[in-house]
């Protein structure tokens, strides 16, 4: 007797199809599992055996072969347990074959037959819809993300016994969308607001420009100047995710096993702040199997790198290409994994090892050579990829009491949304189209800056794009002298070379 069950595996944040083939032969009892399973998959034999026995359906006393096709891709994780168990039930003649033809099956089994959540349910369901599968069974613990999928009718089960009864036609399973609709769903408050930031007008303005034009941003300032506080408020002024963006963010979160809201409209943009000890694989993704890194987990949101010079050099250099391309490509023997990676990158660093260089109240304890060596930990090519490099001055605590709160995130977000809509109406923001809208006097300022600051071609392009964003925030499409001058003001390290 044979049976085929549709399942799936994960590569990065994408699912690939796996067919679980079950064959009952003749001879002495055995249980063989083939198809490049890693250790966690091989252990499913123990879980499946115990789960079936708990449901009163012991393994048949015959040779049993389970093949996970295709055989040239490694299978990892515990998501094949339920598919293997149902395949054995059908191959044993305890349930009809036709119920499996268009059904995707995912879930880990406990020894008592209970179903446990597995990561990546949403990418699996999206891939199933592209494969033409119309139904799916997933663990009830995964109901939240299962309800986000379109194109597949998703049912949830809490126990192996429920899934077997469904295959036999003896009982029905609740639909994921119905289970979620029964729960009360409320949007959670973001908790932070740009109005919390007092003073720091230059840094606040830089945040607004970065949000409107999707520009990478570097803050440089003394400890306690508010660099982290500013960065954590950037997501609050970004536009709400579109349905397509929200689905992509949710897919990444699902593949990483992160918690998600029950509806896409409740999904907020991610904010990731990895520690400076993070490896290159932790930042851009890797491992075996390939898993998404911080830059992918921050896709569509903000990746904050605090204490930038303290990160490992190889980890920082691995970000360079990602910041340009917006995707991560990880090569492995026999296949290549591509993952989305287009967050706004915001970094913060001190001006010197002690952090007090240039401070008006405290004296710097590092000599110029030590300060230069500290800044050199961040390579010039990486610094060049930050569209804006902005100094952040420390404000005395007593002065904070005299400063009125700034604009709220909601007000700033409205301007950001309007600027983005204006920029999107123009189409692609290539340099040629931007240069045609630059006023001759503004272009003369830029030409002099290129000569004086020795700007690279990349820096020249970034200044033009930042100028274009500044013009859009003021509701204009022509780039004036003030727009270019402000954009040049945000090139801190380029100006420092001739100071």
C-alpha positions in Angstrom: 0.0 0.0 0.0 1.2 3.5 -0.8 0.3 7.0 0.3 1.5 10.5 -0.7 1.1 13.5 1.6 2.0 17.1 0.7 4.3 18.9 3.2 7.1 21.4 2.9 10.5 22.6 4.1 12.0 26.0 4.7 15.1 27.6 3.0 15.6 31.1 4.5 12.1 32.6 4.5 10.8 30.7 1.5 9.1 27.3 1.5 9.8 24.5 -0.9 7.5 21.5 -1.6 8.2 18.2 0.0 6.2 15.0 -0.8 6.0 12.5 2.0 5.8 9.1 0.3 4.8 6.1 2.5 5.2 2.5 1.4 4.0 -0.6 3.3 5.9 -3.7 2.1 6.0 -7.4 3.0 8.4 -8.9 5.5 9.6 -8.3 9.0 8.6 -5.0 10.8 10.9 -2.0 10.2 10.7 1.7 9.8 13.1 3.4 7.3 13.2 7.2 6.8 15.0 8.4 3.7 15.3 11.7 1.7 18.2 13.4 3.3 16.6 13.9 6.8 18.7 15.5 9.4 18.7 14.3 13.0 15.6 16.2 14.1 13.6 14.7 11.2 15.0 11.2 11.9 13.7 11.5 15.5 10.2 11.8 14.1 10.0 8.0 13.9 9.9 7.9 17.7 7.3 10.7 18.0 5.1 9.3 15.2 5.2 5.8 16.7 4.2 7.0 20.2 1.5 9.4 18.9 -0.1 6.7 16.8 -0.1 4.2 19.7 -1.8 6.9 21.9 -4.6 7.1 19.3 -5.1 3.4 19.2 -3.5 3.0 15.7 -0.1 1.3 16.2 2.4 0.9 13.5 1.6 -2.0 11.2 3.8 -5.1 11.7 5.3 -4.8 8.2 8.3 -3.0 6.6 7.6 0.7 6.5 9.5 3.1 4.2 9.0 6.9 4.3 10.6 9.0 1.6 10.9 12.8 1.8 11.1 13.9 -1.9 13.0 15.6 -3.4 15.9 13.6 -2.2 18.6 16.2 -3.0 17.6 18.8 -0.5 18.2 18.4 3.3 15.1 18.2 5.4 15.2 19.9 8.8 12.9 20.5 11.7 9.9 18.7 13.1 7.2 19.9 10.7 6.9 16.6 8.9 5.6 14.6 11.9 1.9 15.0 11.1 2.4 14.3 7.4 4.3 11.1 8.1 1.6 10.0 10.7 -1.3 10.6 8.3 0.6 8.9 5.4 1.0 5.8 7.6 -2.7 5.9 8.5 -3.7 6.1 4.8 -1.2 3.5 3.6 -2.6 1.2 6.3 -6.0 1.5 4.8 -7.5 3.4 7.8 -8.4 6.4 5.7 -9.2 7.1 2.0 -6.5 8.3 -0.4 -8.5 10.9 -2.1 -8.6 13.2 0.9 -4.9 13.9 0.5 -4.7 14.9 -3.1 -5.0 18.7 -2.5 -4.1 18.9 1.2 -1.0 20.4 2.8 -0.1 19.0 6.2 2.2 20.6 8.8 2.8 20.0 12.5 5.0 18.5 15.2 3.6 15.7 17.2 3.9 15.2 20.9 4.2 11.7 22.4 0.6 11.8 23.4 -0.6 12.8 19.9 -1.0 16.5 20.6 0.0 18.9 17.8 2.6 21.6 18.4 3.3 24.8 16.4 6.1 24.8 13.8 7.9 27.9 12.3 7.1 29.1 8.8 3.4 28.2 8.6 2.6 31.4 6.6 5.3 30.9 3.9 4.3 27.3 3.6 0.6 28.3 3.0 1.6 30.9 0.5 3.7 28.3 -1.4 0.9 25.8 -1.2 -1.5 28.3 -2.9 1.1 28.7 -5.7 1.3 24.9 -6.0 -2.5 24.6 -6.5 -3.3 23.0 -3.2 -6.7 24.1 -1.9 -6.7 22.9 1.7 -4.3 22.6 4.7 -4.2 21.2 8.2 -1.9 23.1 10.7 -1.6 22.9 14.5 -4.2 25.0 16.4 -1.2 26.7 18.1 -0.4 28.3 14.7 -3.9 29.6 14.1 -2.9 33.3 14.2 -0.5 33.2 11.3 -2.5 30.6 9.4 -5.5 33.0 9.3 -3.3 35.5 7.4 -3.0 33.3 4.3 -5.1 33.7 1.2 -5.9 31.1 -1.5 -5.9 28.1 0.8 -8.7 26.9 3.1 -6.8 26.3 6.4 -8.1 24.0 9.1 -6.6 23.7 12.6 -6.3 20.6 14.7 -5.2 20.2 18.3 -4.5 16.5 18.2 -3.6 13.7 15.8 -6.9 12.1 16.6 -8.8 15.1 15.2 -6.8 15.1 11.9 -7.4 11.3 11.4 -11.1 11.8 12.0 -11.1 14.6 9.4 -9.5 12.3 6.8 -12.0 9.6 7.5 -14.9 12.0 7.1 -16.0 11.3 10.7 -15.6 14.9 11.9 -14.9 18.4 10.7 -12.1 20.7 11.7 -12.5 24.4 12.6 -11.2 26.9 10.0 -8.4 29.1 11.1 -10.2 32.3 10.0 -13.2 31.4 12.2 -11.0 30.7 15.2 -9.3 34.1 14.9 -12.5 36.0 14.4 -13.8 34.6 17.6 -11.0 36.3 19.5 -11.1 40.0 20.4 -8.4 41.8 18.4 -7.1 45.2 19.4 -4.2 47.2 18.1 -1.5 47.7 20.7 -0.1 51.1 21.3 3.4 51.7 20.0 4.4 53.1 23.4 6.9 55.7 22.1 6.4 59.0 20.3 8.7 61.6 18.7 7.1 64.2 21.0 9.2 62.6 23.8 12.3 64.1 22.2 13.0 67.6 23.5 15.3 69.8 21.5 17.6 68.0 19.0 16.0 69.8 16.0 18.7 68.8 13.6 18.4 65.1 14.5 14.6 65.2 14.4 14.8 66.7 11.0 17.2 64.0 9.8 14.8 61.4 11.0 12.0 62.9 9.0 14.1 63.0 5.9 15.3 59.5 6.4 11.7 58.3 6.8 10.5 60.2 3.7 13.2 59.1 1.3 14.3 55.7 2.8 17.8 57.0 3.6 20.3 55.2 5.8 21.3 57.4 8.8 24.3 57.6 11.1 24.2 59.5 14.4 27.4 60.6 16.0 27.4 62.0 19.5 28.5 61.7 23.2 26.9 59.2 25.6 23.5 60.3 26.7 22.9 62.6 23.8 19.8 60.7 22.8 21.0 58.7 19.8 19.2 55.5 20.8 16.0 57.4 21.9 15.9 59.0 18.4 16.4 55.8 16.5 13.7 54.0 18.5 11.2 56.6 17.4 11.9 56.3 13.7 9.3 53.5 13.1 6.6 55.7 14.6 6.9 58.2 11.7 7.1 55.6 8.9 4.0 55.1 6.8 1.8 52.3 7.8 2.6 49.1 5.9 0.6 48.5 2.7 -1.2 45.1 2.6 1.6 43.7 0.3 4.3 45.0 2.7 2.5 43.7 5.7 2.2 40.2 4.2 5.9 40.2 3.4 6.9 41.3 6.9 4.5 38.7 8.3 6.1 36.0 6.1 9.6 36.8 7.5 8.3 36.8 11.1 6.6 33.5 10.5 9.7 31.9 9.1 11.7 33.1 12.1 9.1 31.8 14.5 8.2 35.3 15.9 4.9 36.2 17.4 2.4 37.9 15.1 -1.0 39.7 15.4 -4.1 38.0 14.2 -4.7 40.5 11.4 -2.3 42.2 8.9 -3.6 45.7 9.7 -2.4 45.3 13.3 1.1 44.5 12.1 3.7 47.3 12.9 7.0 47.8 11.2 9.8 45.9 12.8 12.6 47.4 14.9 15.7 45.3 15.4 18.7 46.3 17.5 21.3 43.5 17.5 24.1 43.6 20.1 27.5 44.6 18.9 28.8 41.1 19.5 26.6 39.7 16.7 28.4 37.7 14.0 28.2 38.2 10.3 25.7 35.2 10.0 23.6 36.7 12.8 23.4 40.0 10.9 22.9 38.9 7.3 21.7 35.3 7.7 23.4 32.0 7.3 23.9 28.7 9.1 22.8 25.2 8.0 20.0 25.3 7.3 20.0 28.9 6.2 18.1 31.2 8.6 17.2 34.9 8.3 19.5 37.4 9.9 18.8 40.6 11.6 18.8 42.6 8.4 16.0 40.3 7.0 14.1 40.4 10.3 14.1 44.2 10.0 12.9 44.2 6.4 10.3 46.9 5.9 11.3 48.5 9.2 14.4 49.7 11.0 17.7 48.0 11.7 19.5 49.9 14.5 23.2 49.3 15.0 24.2 51.0 18.3 28.0 51.4 19.1 28.8 50.9 15.4 32.6 50.7 15.8 32.2 47.9 18.4 30.7 45.5 15.8 33.0 42.9 14.3 34.7 44.2 11.1 33.6 41.2 9.0 30.0 41.6 10.3 29.9 45.3 9.3 31.5 44.6 5.9 28.8 41.9 5.2 26.2 44.7 5.4 27.7 46.8 2.6 26.2 45.0 -0.4 23.0 44.4 1.4 22.5 48.2 2.0 22.8 48.8 -1.7 20.8 45.8 -3.1 18.1 45.4 -0.5 18.4 41.5 -0.6 20.6 38.9 1.0 22.0 36.0 -1.1 23.5 33.1 0.8 25.3 30.4 -1.3 25.3 26.8 -0.2 26.4 23.7 -2.0 23.8 22.9 -4.5 21.5 25.9 -3.9 21.4 29.6 -3.3 19.0 31.2 -0.8 17.8 34.8 -1.4 16.0 36.7 1.3 14.5 40.2 1.4 16.6 42.7 3.3 15.5 46.3 2.8 15.3 48.0 6.2 16.2 51.6 7.0 19.6 51.2 8.6 20.2 53.6 11.5 23.6 53.5 13.3 25.0 55.3 16.3 28.6 55.9 17.4 30.6 58.0 19.8 33.1 60.5 18.3 36.0 58.9 20.2 36.7 55.9 22.5 35.7 57.9 25.7 32.8 59.6 23.9 33.5 63.1 24.9 35.4 64.6 22.0 33.8 68.0 21.1 31.6 68.0 24.2 31.2 71.5 25.8 31.2 70.3 29.4 33.6 67.3 29.6 37.1 66.9 28.4 38.1 64.1 26.0 40.5 61.6 27.5 41.6 60.1 24.2 44.5 61.5 22.1 43.8 62.3 18.5 45.5 59.2 17.4 43.3 57.0 19.5 40.2 58.8 18.3 41.2 58.3 14.7 41.9 54.7 15.3 38.5 54.3 16.9 36.7 55.8 13.9 38.8 53.8 11.5 37.0 50.6 12.8 34.2 51.6 10.4 35.6 51.5 6.9 35.2 54.4 4.5 33.1 52.4 2.0 30.6 51.5 4.7 30.4 55.2 6.0 29.9 56.2 2.4 26.7 54.1 2.3 25.1 56.2 5.0 23.1 58.9 3.2 23.3 61.1 6.2 25.9 61.5 8.9 24.5 63.7 11.6 26.1 65.0 14.8 23.9 64.8 18.0 24.9 67.2 20.8 24.2 66.4 24.4 21.6 68.6 26.1 22.0 69.5 29.8 19.2 68.0 32.0 18.2 71.5 33.4 17.9 72.7 29.8 15.4 69.9 29.0 12.9 71.4 31.4 12.9 74.6 29.4 12.4 73.0 26.0 8.8 72.5 24.8 7.9 69.0 23.5 8.3 68.6 19.8 5.8 67.6 17.2 4.1 64.2 17.7 4.9 61.2 15.5 1.5 61.5 13.9 2.1 65.0 12.6 5.5 64.1 11.3 4.2 60.9 9.7 1.6 62.9 7.8 4.4 64.9 6.1 6.4 61.8 5.4 3.4 60.1 3.7 2.7 63.2 1.6 6.4 63.4 0.6 6.5 59.7 -0.3 3.4 60.0 -2.5 5.0 63.0 -4.3 8.2 61.0 -4.9 6.3 57.9 -6.1 4.4 59.9 -8.7 7.7 60.8 -10.3 8.6 57.1 -10.9 12.1 55.7 -10.5 14.5 58.1 -8.7 17.5 57.7 -11.0 20.2 60.3 -11.0 19.5 61.5 -14.5 15.9 62.4 -13.8 16.9 64.2 -10.5 19.7 66.2 -12.2 17.2 67.6 -14.7 15.3 69.2 -11.9 18.3 70.8 -10.1 18.4 74.6 -10.3 21.7 75.8 -12.0 22.8 77.7 -8.9 22.1 74.6 -6.7 24.2 72.5 -9.1 27.0 75.0 -8.8 27.0 74.5 -5.0 27.1 70.8 -5.4 29.9 70.9 -7.9 32.0 73.0 -5.5 31.2 70.6 -2.7 32.3 67.6 -4.8 35.6 69.4 -5.5 36.3 70.6 -1.9 35.1 67.5 0.0 36.4 65.0 -2.6 33.0 63.3 -2.7 32.8 59.9 -4.3 30.4 59.1 -7.1 28.2 57.3 -4.6 28.3 60.2 -2.1 27.4 62.6 -5.0 24.3 60.4 -5.8 23.3 60.2 -2.2 23.5 64.0 -1.8 21.2 64.4 -4.8 18.7 61.9 -3.6 18.6 63.5 -0.1 18.1 66.9 -1.7 15.3 65.4 -3.7 13.6 64.2 -0.5 14.1 67.6 1.2 12.4 69.2 -1.8 9.5 66.7 -1.7 9.0 67.4 2.1 8.6 71.1 1.1 6.1 70.1 -1.6 8.5 71.1 -4.5 9.9 69.1 -7.3 12.6 71.5 -8.4 15.8 71.3 -6.3 16.9 74.7 -5.0 20.1 75.9 -3.3 18.6 75.5 0.2 17.8 71.8 -0.5 21.3 71.0 -1.7 22.9 73.0 1.1 20.9 71.1 3.7 21.8 67.7 2.2 25.5 68.6 2.2 25.1 69.6 5.9 24.3 66.0 6.7 27.6 64.7 5.3 29.5 65.1 8.6 32.6 63.0 7.8 33.1 64.4 4.3 33.1 68.0 5.7 35.4 66.9 8.5 38.1 66.0 6.1 38.7 69.7 5.1 37.9 71.2 8.5 
